Amino acid sequence: MAFFFAVTTPFGIALGMALSTTYEENSPRALITVGLLNASSAGLLIYMALVDLLAADFMGDKLQGSVKLQIKSYMAVLLGAGGMSVMAIWA
């Protein structure tokens, strides 16, 4: 993975420098492209958070043995997601 990063990073920098001269920030094509890339990266972030991180925590023996702890944990996740949604209004 480190090799892949080391090889692709200079390529991405060169590509960005080449495209910066023809990039029109407010064109419909640029806005759609930025929107699609933002949506896909947000989707990947949500997937990683829910499937890889939270699933492992919620499947532990400690949480499975206590209904009260499960309810508190689910409420904490929902409050955190709600708080982040409210903060996104000002971002």
N, C-alpha and C positions, 0 to 999 in steps of 0.2 A: 504494500500500500504506500509506503514511503517513496518507493521508486516511481510509482504511478503519479504521485503528487509532484515529485521533483521533475518529472518529464512534462506533465501537462501544465504546470504553473507558468513557465516561460511562454508556452504556446498561447495560453489565455491572455497573458499580458500583451504579447505581440498582436493578437487578434483585436483586443480592446483598443490598442493604440491605432491600428489601421482603420477600425470602424468609427473612431471618434471624430474623424473629419467629415463623415457623411451622416452622422447621427442627428436626426431632428427630434428634439425632445417632445414636442407636442403633436407629432404626426399620429394619425390613427393606428398605423402599423406598430409604432414604438409603444404606444399606450397599451395596445392589446398584448404585445410581447411581454412587457413589464408586468402586466396584470396576470398573465398565465404563469410566468416564472414565480411571481410572488405567491400565487395560489398553490402551485405545486410544492414550493418549499415550505409553506405553512402546513400543507397536508402531510408532508413527510415528518415535520416536527411534531405534529399532533399524534401521528401513528407511533413514532418512536417513544413519545412520552407515555401514551396509554398502553401500548402492547409490550414494549420492552422494559420499561421502568416500573410503571404502576402494577402491571400484572404480577410481576415477581413479588412485590411487596404485599399485594392482596391475597396471594396464595400461600403465605407463610402459616405455620402452625399456630402462632400466637394470635393472628387475626381470625383464623378459621374457628378457633375455640371460643370466641367471645362475640356474641351478637351486639352487645353494647359498643364494643370497640369497632366493629364493622360499621355500625351506624355513624359513629363519630368520624371514622375515616372517610366514609362516603360524603358526609356533610362537609368535611374539610376540603375534599377535592372539589365539590360543587361550589363552595364559597370562594375557593381560590380561582376557579374558572370564571365565576361571576365577577370577581374583583378584577381579573385581567380584562374581561370584556368591557367593564366600565372604564378602565384606564385606557382602553383602545379608542374610546370616543375622543380623547384629547391628543392622541398620537398623530 
